[in-house]
Amino acid sequence: MATVTFWLIILLTVFSALIVVGSSQLIYSAVALLFTFVGVASLYIFLWADFIGVVQIVIYVGGILILVIFGIMLTNKITSVRISHTSVQRGAGAAAVVVLFILLVTMILKTPWLEIAAVEPDQTVASIGKMLMIDYLLPFEITSVLLLGALIGAAMLARRGR
């Protein structure tokens, strides 16, 4: 049963990701992105990374996806945008996609997914909390000060325009 569930989650994630990329309507791409995010979160939960799966849903589905949908809904001239690509851009993009696809398939085939999922780790939230508050406290605090400085700088730049 675990194998069937795992492959159904993968099919949901890949199929919805293909719809995100291939759809000509932005709102359909955004809805398919919802299913892609839920599929990725399901894979995290399936692989015993429950904290990361919940964070995936809260941040990406609850924050970023809603922001994307609001941006699409508030843009009234989205249908008049014409995007053109030259053959050089398409060729470079296609080559990058092929290389990335080969690397991903190699990684997927060499990883023992079901063996990893069969072993239940210790409590992930407790270990993440210990690492953040004891082992990596200094880098965590430096990152928070850096982000606070970036926020203050962005506020100053936005205010100067007035």
DAQUICOR-V457174 format. One record per pair of residues at least 4 apart in sequence whose ideal C-beta (glycine too) atoms are under 7 Angstrom apart, sorted by sequence separation. I is the first residue (numbers start at 1). GAP is how many residues later the second one is. D is the distance in whole Angstrom. If there is no record, write none. Layout:
# DAQUICOR-V457174
I|GAP|D, I|GAP|D
This chain:
# DAQUICOR-V457174
1|4|6, 2|4|6, 3|4|6, 4|4|6, 5|4|6, 6|4|7, 7|4|6, 8|4|6, 9|4|6, 10|4|6, 11|4|6, 12|4|6, 13|4|6, 14|4|6, 15|4|7, 16|4|7, 17|4|7, 18|4|6, 19|4|5, 25|4|7, 26|4|6, 27|4|7, 28|4|6, 29|4|6, 32|4|6, 33|4|6, 34|4|6, 35|4|6, 36|4|6, 37|4|6, 38|4|6, 39|4|7, 40|4|7, 41|4|6, 42|4|6, 43|4|6, 49|4|6, 50|4|6, 51|4|6, 52|4|6, 53|4|7, 54|4|6, 55|4|6, 56|4|6, 57|4|5, 58|4|5, 59|4|5, 60|4|5, 61|4|5, 62|4|7, 63|4|6, 64|4|6, 65|4|6, 66|4|6, 67|4|6, 68|4|6, 69|4|6, 70|4|6, 71|4|6, 85|4|5, 87|4|6, 88|4|6, 89|4|6, 90|4|6, 91|4|6, 92|4|6, 93|4|6, 94|4|6, 95|4|6, 96|4|6, 97|4|6, 98|4|6, 99|4|6, 100|4|6, 101|4|6, 102|4|6, 103|4|6, 104|4|6, 105|4|6, 106|4|6, 107|4|6, 112|4|6, 113|4|6, 114|4|6, 123|4|7, 124|4|6, 125|4|6, 126|4|6, 127|4|6, 128|4|6, 129|4|6, 130|4|5, 131|4|5, 132|4|6, 133|4|6, 136|4|5, 137|4|6, 138|4|6, 139|4|6, 140|4|7, 141|4|6, 142|4|6, 143|4|6, 144|4|6, 145|4|6, 146|4|7, 147|4|6, 148|4|6, 149|4|6, 150|4|6, 151|4|6, 152|4|6, 153|4|6, 154|4|6, 155|4|6, 156|4|6, 23|5|4, 44|5|4, 45|5|5, 57|5|7, 59|5|7, 60|5|6, 85|5|5, 122|5|6, 130|5|7, 131|5|6, 23|6|5, 72|6|7, 44|8|5, 45|8|4, 132|8|6, 19|9|7, 20|9|5, 23|9|7, 44|9|4, 20|12|5, 41|12|4, 44|12|6, 19|13|4, 20|13|5, 41|15|4, 16|16|5, 20|16|6, 40|16|6, 41|16|5, 16|19|4, 17|19|5, 37|19|6, 38|19|7, 16|20|4, 12|23|6, 13|23|6, 16|23|6, 37|23|5, 38|23|7, 37|24|5, 13|26|3, 12|27|5, 13|27|6, 34|27|6, 37|28|6, 9|30|6, 13|30|7, 34|31|6, 33|32|6, 9|33|5, 9|34|6, 30|35|7, 9|37|6, 30|38|5, 30|39|5, 6|40|6, 30|42|6, 27|45|6, 26|46|5, 26|52|6, 47|69|6, 48|69|7, 47|70|5, 46|71|6, 48|72|6, 48|73|5, 51|73|5, 50|74|6, 51|74|5, 49|75|6, 48|76|7, 51|77|6, 6|107|7, 6|108|7, 3|111|7, 2|112|7, 2|115|7
